[in-house]
Amino acid sequence: MSDKPGIVVTGASGRMGQTLVKLILASDRWQLVGAIERPGNAWLGRDIGDCLGLGALGVPVSDDPLPAFARARALVDFTAPAATVDFAALAAQARLVHVVGTTGLEAEHHRRLDLAAHHAVVIQAGNMSLGVNLLTRLTQKVAQALDMDWDIEIVEAHHRMKVDAPSGTALMLGQAAAEGRRVSLDAAKVAGRDGITGARARGSIGFSSIRGGDIVGEHDVIFATEGERIVLRHIATDRAIFARGALKAAFWGLDQKPGRYDMMDVLGL
């Protein structure tokens, strides 16, 4: 019996799920105790190791999270908003550290994560990478330093299969810019320009989304004024950076009290 804490991966057949499983198997910190998928998934009932071509590991892919949660200390969740909040309620009952990398969350989803955080550690961020979180803090600081004569535009690019736009990371950067300016992002946000839009509104924060190929993730924060521009950029070439960040967050969360946290907390930023 391993003395390493148990961890569960939801959405195990997805790109991030497969990356997480492989990193956990190579880790000296974690023991994989559950691989969860939605009902009807082709991997259900099969050993996750066989699914990945690694040989049997004794961990079957299941659509019932409760037995796995009972053996675990943590859950890493890159799925869909509706599934994530359902997992959050169950994880809170089991007092698991719940690391949420799911994007596209809306106000009601955040409300339900807040409820779960009364009983368990919930760590949620639009992006789990160290570089992106440093970029977020830089964006806040630059926005704070510059006045409204500087226009802010956020341009993001992802693979063709991504279903939400702007990306969770882009929104995280936009929120940082809005906080730097002490304005509401909801009031300043402009996304999806098309047609005769008129002149750019002073103080607005614009978003543009690119989808194509297998782009892992690229984000530019552009500060532009008369005669000069500042461009802050992050380029991800391997989605393992997000998985490594999520596992770092899960391990950090083992020593925390119930509550709502983000990667800034994990990284001490």
N, C-alpha and C positions, 0 to 999 in steps of 0.2 A: 504494500500500500504506500503510495507516494505521500510525502509530507508537504508537497507543494500545494498551494491553494487551488481549488478547482475553478475553472472558468468555462462559460458557455458562449458560443457564437451563434447568433441568429442570422438568418439569410445566408446559411453556410454555403450554398451553391453559387452565390453571386461572386462578382469579381473581388470585392472586398472581403467577403466571407472566406473564400478560398485562400486569399493572402493571409488573413488572420490565423486560420487554422495552421497553415504551414509555419508561420512565425511562432505560434504557441508550441508546436511540436519541437521546434528547435530551441525553445527557451528553457533556461534553468530556473525560471520563476513560477511557471504555471503548469498545471495539469489540465488538459482538455477533458471535460466531463460531459459535454453536451453539444450537439450540432442540430440546430432547429431550422426547419423550413415550413413554408405554408402548405396547407392541404392541397393535394394534387401534384406536388412537385415530383419530378421523375426520380429524384434521389431518395425519396422516403423509403425507409426500411433497409437501405443499403448501408454498409459500413463506410464512414466518411473517408477512411484511409483508402478503401478500394475505389471510391469515387474519384479520388485524387491520384490514383495510380501509385500509391505508397504502400499497399498491402494493408491487411486488416489491422485495425487499432482497437477494436472492441468498443467503438463509439458509433452506434447506429444513428442515422439521420431520422429525426422524429418531428411530428407536428404537434406533439404534446410537451410543452416546456416544463411542466411541474416536476416530473421526476429528476430532470437535469438540474433544475433550480435548487432542489432539495440537497444536492451534492456539491453545490457551487458556493463560492464566495463572491463571484463577479460575473457580469454579463456584458458583452460588447455587442452593440446593436447598430448595424448599418442597414436598415430595411426601409420601410415606408411609414409616414406619419401615423396612420391609423393603427398599424401593427405595433409601432413603438410605444404608444400610450397604453395599449393593452398589456404589453410586456412590462411597462413601468409599474402598473398596479400589482402584477404578480411578483415582480422583483422586490417591490417595497414590502410585501407580505413576508417574503423570504429574507429580507434585510440584505439583499445583494447590493454591491456597488454596481450601478448601472451607467455604463459609458455609452452615450448617445451620439453617434456620428450621422444619424439620419438628417437629411435636409428637406426643405419644403414645409417645415413646421409653421403652423399658424397659431393665432392667439389661443384658441381652445386647446390645442395640443400642449402649448406652454403651460396653460393653467393646470392641466392634468399632470404634467411633470412636476409642477410646484407642489401639488397635493402629494405625489409620491415622495417628494423630498422631505416631507415632514417625518418620514419613517426610515428613510434610507439615503445613501449617498447617490446623487444624480449628477453626473458630469456631462455637460452638453456643450458642444461647440460646432460652429459651421465648418470648421477645419481643424484637424488634429495635429498638423505639422508645426514644428518649432519655428521654421522660417516664416510661415504665414502669420503666426501669432506675433512674431517680432514685427512683421510688416504692419499688422493691425495697430500695434502700439505706436509705430512711427507715423502711420497715417493720422492718428489722433493728435500727436504732437505737432505735425506740420500744419494740420488744419487749425489748430489752436494758435499757431504763430502767424498765420496769414489772414489778411482781411478778406472781405467779400468781393474785392476786385479780382480775386483768384477763383476761377471756375474749377469745379471738381468733377471729373468724369472717371468712372470705373468700368474698365473693359475686361470681360472674362471670356475664356475659351475652354470648352470641354468636348469630350467624345460625343459621337452622334446618338448614343443611347441614353444620355442624360435626360431626365424627364422634367426637371424644374428649371426655371429661369426667372430672374437672375440666380446664380448659384448661391448656396448658403454662405460661401466665403465672401462673395461680392457684397452680400447684404451685411455681413459682419464688418467688412471694410467701410461700407457706407455708414453703418451705425457709429463706427469709430470716428469717421469724419464729422458726422453730425454732433457727436458728443464734444469733439474738439471745438466746434463752433457754437455749442450750447443751443442747438436747434433740434427740432423733432425731425427724424428721418422721414416719417410719414408725410410731413408737410413739405419737405425739401426734395423728395425723391421724384425723378423723372425717368421712366423706362419705356423702351419700345417706341422711339420717335418714328413717325411715318407721315408722309404727305407734307402739306404746308403747315408747319408747326409754329411759325413766327420766330422772333428772336428768343434767344435763351434767357430764361428768367434769372435775374441776379440772385445769387445765393442758392440756386438749385444744385442738386447732386444727381448727375446723370449716370445711367447704367446702359451698357450695351453687351449683348450675349452672342457668342459665336459657337456653333455646334458643327463638328465634323470629325470624321476619321476616328482615330484612337487617342486624341489629345487627352492627357491625364488631367491637366489643369494649369491654366495660365491666368494671372491676374495683374493688371496694371492699374495703378491709381495715378491719375494725371491731374496736376495742379497747373492751370494755364492762365496767364494774364498777358497784357500787352508787352510783347518783346521777349518773353521768356516762358519756359515750362520746366516743371519738376516732375519726373516720372519715377515712381516707386514700383518695382516689378518683382514678382515671384513666379518661377517656372518649376512645375513638378514634372519629373520625367519617369517616376516610378511610384505607383500608389502604395507601395510598402511604407513610405514615409508616414502616411495617414494611419496605417495599421500599427506601426511602431509607436506612434504618439498615443493611440488609443490604449495600447497595452501599458504604456508608461502611466497613463492616467488611471487605469484600473488599479495598478499596484499602489500608486499614491493614495487612492481612495480608501484602501483597506485601513488606513490609520486615521481617517477623518470621521467627524460626527455627521449624523444625517443633515442634509442640506443640499442646496443647489450650487454647483460649482461650474467653472469653465476652465479652458486650458491656460488662461492667464494665472489662475490660482495654482494649477499643477506646476507650471513653469516658474512660479514666483515672480511674475511680471506685474 
